[in-house]
């Protein structure tokens, strides 16, 4: 027993001490772009950069590894950069004094660096150039590459060799160091600049600004997510697999404790529906199963249907669907609770003959007359109710779990990856179940503390809370899709 405990302890230390590769700061789905317009008296140089996160890079793996030997050589990177530069050139527009100007490719380079979950992140650096005949000019630039994808979009313009920027709608200094160092304060609301208008004339350019504190960067998006993703890269042995699954379970539980709408909806649902412990367990299991299914389906979509349904485009639609389900769930729960409240009122006044025959019929239909049980359709814990709460909490999968699954495919460890995702979901279910039980106990305490009147207030307030959350999620997803 002592030897087994010692072996587990050593393995756990090795797992946690190995430094994981950090996730992309903007998220695993993003494709980030930068354009630096370097304007001289006789030419314009566009220094163009693309920084792809893990999942878009994974989708490019077929183009990168042209000989399909499982590794990307320097020659393959060079060939890929040359091919991609031609495509990027088609997506940039440049005009001088309203006349189109043709750019040419001067240089193209591609590089890979370790990302999350055994996946790489890809960077492209391309230099475009065009002659400038008049040193006094109005220059317009537009980048339409990857226009439908989420990510950082930045354009700057500056003069060199005696050319001066007189006026411009873009800054002269990159706040991201040309996508090398993203400002921490802007990660949640990255810039969306794809168009620039610049007036130039001969003259000395002002000194370029030194980045301020706002340029402080971060390369560690979320330590627990990074540590979870790094499990797929560990050596495989029976003991290592067991430890990895235990850690994945713990990471899933931690993920459930992080801020998110799932816990809010579940807690409000249990309060509003007067749930029991068995209901909390059922909801936790249902959300876990939905989360696992979502990760696998989105992973399969990434592998085989990415050209038709790219995951970075599917994910916002899943967010919209989740928001609509939450909104519908809250509306339905409010309607059920409101009808039950009215029916109880009818039942209490029935013996005083103050109600109509129609109102009495409705009370009888809801099971609140003559002690009849409520029909299944009126119960929030019917099959439809559990499906709705599972979809609202588990339809939008953790991007890190998806990275783990794709990393397993890339490393030819698919069973191990599925086991890690399953353990992560079990940890998620366990934590959600515990949260649900705590909520149920808190509701019972409130009823004892403040009296039976709480029963008539909490269900309606909880359903209103779900409606508010659903409205926020739906509006946010709609704004993302429209942007």
N, C-alpha and C positions, 0 to 999 in steps of 0.2 A: 504493500500500500504506500509506504514511504517512497519507494522508487518510482511508482507511478505518479505520485503527487509531485515529486521532484522533476520528472520528465515533463509533465504538463506545465510546471512553473517555468522551466527553461525555455520550452517552446513558446509560451506566452510572451516571455521577455524578448525573444528573438523576433516575434511578430511585431511587437510594439516598438522595438528599438530601431528596426529598419526604417529609414526615412522614406516615406512615400513620395511619389511625384505629385505635384500640386495641380489641382484642377485649373482650367482656364478661368481667369477672374470674371469674365463676362458670362460664364455659363457654358455648358457642354455643347449647346446647339449653335452657337453664334459664328458668323463670318464677319470679321471686322476689317474696315477699309480706311486707308489714309492716303491723301494726295497732298504732296508738297509742291507748290508752283514756284519754281526758282526762275526768276525773270532777270535776264541780262539785256544789255542794249541790242544785242544781235540774235538772241535766241531765247526760247522758253524750254525749260526742262521740267518735266513732271516726274517727281519721285513717288512712285505708287507702291503701296504695301498692302498685302492681304494677310491677315492673321486668322487662321481657321482653328476652331476649337476641336475637341476630340471626335465628335460624331461626324461633322462635315469632313474631317480628315480621313476618318474610317471609310466614308463613302468614296473618297478619292483613291483608296488603296489600289483598286484595279488599274487605274491610270498610272499610278506611281510605280507599281511593281509590274513592269511590262513583260518581263520574262517569267513571271509567276513562280519565282523560286523562294518566296517567303521573306525576302529582304530587299531593301531599296538601296541600290548603289549610287555613287556620285554621278555616274554616267546617266542613270535613270532619272535622277533629280534634275540634271541639266536638260535632258530631253523633255521632261515634263514642264520645266520652267519655260522653255522655248515655245512649246505648244500652247501653254496657258497664256503666255504673253500675247499671242495673236488674238485669243478670245477676249482678253481684257482690253486690248486696243480697240476692239469693236464697241466696247461699252463706255468709252470716254469721248466727250465732245469738246472741241476747243475752237473758239472764234476770236478774231482780232478785228475790232471796228466793224462788228456784225458780219464779217466774211469768214466762212469756215477755213480752218487751218489744219492741214494733215500732219498728224504726229507719226513718228517712226520709232521703232524699238532700238534702243541703244544698248541695253543690257538687261538680262533676266537671270535671276537666281532663286533657287528653292532650297529650303532646309527643314529638317524635322528635329523635334526635341521631345523628350518624354512628357507624356500627359498623364491623365488619370486612368487607373484600371488597366495598365499595360498598353494603352493606346498612345498614339503620337499626336502632336499638334503640328500643323504645317504653316510655314511662313513663306510668302512669295514677295520678292523685291524686284520691281521692274522699273526701268528708267525709260521714259518716253522723251522725245525732243522734237522741236520744230523751229525753223528760222523765224526771226522777228525782223521785219524790214524797217519798221519805224519805231524809234525809241519812245515816242509819245503815242500811247494807244490805250484803248479800252479792251480789256481781255475778259472773255467769259468762258467758264469751264463748267462741265456737267459730268458727273459720274453716274451711270445707270447700271453698273455691274451689281449683281446680287440684290437687285432692288427690292425683292419681296422677302428677303431674309433679315432676321433680327441681328443687331450688332452695332458696334461703334462705327460711326461715319464721321470723318473729320477731314477738313480741307484747310490748308494754310497757304499764304502767298507772301513772298519776300523778294526784295531786289538784291542783286549782286553786281559787282564790277561797274559801279557808277550808275546803276538804274535804281530809281526810287519809286516806291509805292505811294502814290498821292492819296488814294482813297480806295477802300476795299470793304466788303461785307464779311470778310473772314480775318482772323488774326494772323500775325506774323510768326508766332511761336506755337509749337505743338504742345498741348497740355498732356499728351500721352507719350512724348518722346518717340513719335512715329510708330506707335503701337508697341513700344518696348516696355513701357511702364504706365499702366492705367491709373488715373487718380482715384483714390479710394472713395472720395466723396461723390463721384459721378457714376459709380458702378450700377446703381439702381436706376439712374436716369441718364444714360449715355447720350452724347450729342448725335444729332441726325442732320449733318451738313453734307450735302452732295453738290451744291451749286455755289459758284463764286463769281463775283464781278469785281475786277481790279482795274483801277486807273493808274497808269505808270507814266513816268517822264524822266529825262536825264537828271541826275543829281545824286548827292550822297544819301545813302539809306541810313536811317537812324539805327542806333545800336539795338540789337535784338535783345528782348527782355530775358532776364534770368527767371526760370520757373519759380513760382512762389510756393508757399506751403500747400496750396491746393494741388500741386503736382505730386504730393506724397503718394506713393504707390503701394499696392498690395499684390502679393503673389500667392497668398494663402486664402482661398475662398472660404473654406469651411473644413476645419481640421478633422472632424469626425467623418465627414463624407469622403475626404481624401484617404483616410485610414481604411475605411470600408472598401473603397475601390482598389486599394493596394493589395487586398487579400488575394485577389485572383492571380497575382504575380508570384506568390510564395511557392516554395518547393512543396510538392505533393507527396505526402506520406500519410499513413492512417492516422497518426497522432496529429499531424499538421492539419489535416482535413477536419478533424473533430474540433480542434482549437479554433480554426478559421470559422467554422459554422457557429460556434459559441460566440465568437466575437461579432459575427454578422447579426446574430440574434440580438446582441447588446446594442449594436449600432441601429438596428431597426427600432428597438425600444427608445433609444435616444432621439431618433428622428421623430417619433410620435410625440415626444415632449417638446420639440421645437415649435415656435409659433406657426400656426397654420389654421385654415378654416375647418379642417376635418374634426378636430377635437371640439371646436365651438358648436358645430352642427350636431355632432353626436350628443354632447352634453345637453344642449337645448332640446334635442329630440327625446332623450330619456326623461327629462324633467316634464316636458309637455305631454308625453304619452304615459306618464306614471309607470315607467318601466321597472322591472324587477332585475335581480342579479342575472337570471338566465337570459334576459333580453340583452344585457350588456355583453355577455359572452357571445351571444348570437351575432350581435352587431360587429364585435371585434373580429370574429371569424369571417363574416361576410366581407368586411372591408379588406381583410388580409387576402382572401381569395381573389377579390376583384383587382387588388394591387398587383398580385403575381401575374394574373392573366393579362393585365394591361402592359406590364413590362415585356412579357413574352410576345404579345401581339405587336407591340411597337418595335421590338427587336426584329421580328420576322419581316415587318414592313421595311425596316432599314436595310435588311439584307437582300430582299427580293423585289420590293416594290418601291424602292427609293426614287426611281425616275418618275413614277406616277404620283406617289405620296411621300415626299421627303419629310422626315420626322420633324424637322424644324418648322415645317408648315402645318403638319398634323397637330403638333402639340398645342398651339393656340386654339385650334378647333376643339380639342379635348377640354381645354380650359373653359371654353364657351359652353360646351355641352354640360360640363360639371356645374357651372353656374346656373344654367337653366334648370337642371335637375334639382339643385338646392332650392331655387326659387319656387319651383313647382311643389317640392316637398313641404316647404314652409306654408305655402298657400293652402295645400290640402290639409295639413295638420291644423291650421287655423280654422278652416271650415269645419272639420270634424269636431274640434274642441268647442267651437261656437255653437254648433248644433246640440252637442251634449249638454252644454250649459243651459241653453234654452229648454231642452227636454227635461232637465232636472227641475227647472222652474215650473214647467207645466205639471210635472209629477207632484210637486209639493202643493200646488194650488188645485189639483184635480178634485180633491175631496171637498173643496169649497165651491165647486161648480162654476169656477171663473174662467174656464177655458173652452174653446170651441171643440167640436168633434174632430176637426182637421188637425188641430194641435195635439189632441190626445192620440190620434192615429200615428203622428210623427214620433211622439214619445214612445209609443208601443213598438214602432219599427226599430228604434234605436236600442230597445231592450231595457228601457228605464221604467217600464210600467209592469207591475205584477212580478218584479224580480226576474224578468227574462234576461238571459245573457245577450250582450251586444253581438250582432252578426259579424262574421269575419271581415266583410268589406268595410265595416266602420272602425275596425281595430287598426291603430297605427303599426301594430306588430304582425299584421298579415304578411303574406308573401310579397305583395306589392310594396308594402312599406319597407321591408328589409332589403329588397332589391334597390329601392330608391336610395336608401341610406348607404348601401354598399357602393353604388355608382357615384354618389356625391363625394364619398370619402376615398375611394380607391381608383376611380377612373383615370385620374391624373397621376401617372407614376413618378416616382423619384427619378430625376435624371441620372443620379449616381448609380442607382440600381440598373438602369439601362446601359450605362457605361460598363458596369461589371459584366453584364451579359454579352455585350459586343466585344469586350476584352477577352472573354472566355472563347468566343468564336475565333478571334485573331490568334490566340495562343493555343487553339485546339484543345480547350478544356471545357467543353460545353456542359457535360454532366456536373462538373465542379461549379461552374457559373450558375447553373439552375439551382444547385443545392444552396449556394450562398444567397441567391435572390429569395429562395423559399425560406431560409432561416431568417433573413432580414424581414420578410413579411410576417413570419410567426412572432418575432420580437415586436413588430408594429402592432399586431393583434393583441398580444399580451398586455402591452402598455395601454392601448386603447380600452381594453377590458377593465384594467385596474382603474383607469380614469373614470370609466362609466360607473363602476361600483362606488367610487368615492362620491361621484355626483349624486347617485341614488341615496347614499347615506346622508349626504348633506341636505337633500330634499326632505328626507324623513325627519331629520333634526329640525329643519325650518318649520315643518308642519307641527311638530310637538311644541316648538318654542313659541310660534306665533299663532297657533290655532288653526282650525279647519278652514278659515277664510283664505289661507294661502292656496288651498287646492283650487279655488276658482280663479286665482290671479296668475299663478305660475304657468299653467298650460298655455294661456293666451299670450303672455309675455314671451315665453320661449318660442312659440311659433312666429311671433313678430320678429324676434331676433334672427331666426332662420331666414325669414323673408328679406331682412336687411342684408345679411351675409350673401344670400343668393343674388340680390340686386347688385351689390358691389362687385361680386365676381363676374357677373354677366356683363356689366358695363365695362369693367376693366378689360375683359377678353375681347369685347366688341371694339374697343378703342385700339387694342393691339392689332387686331385683324384689319381694321380700316387704315391704320398707320402704315 
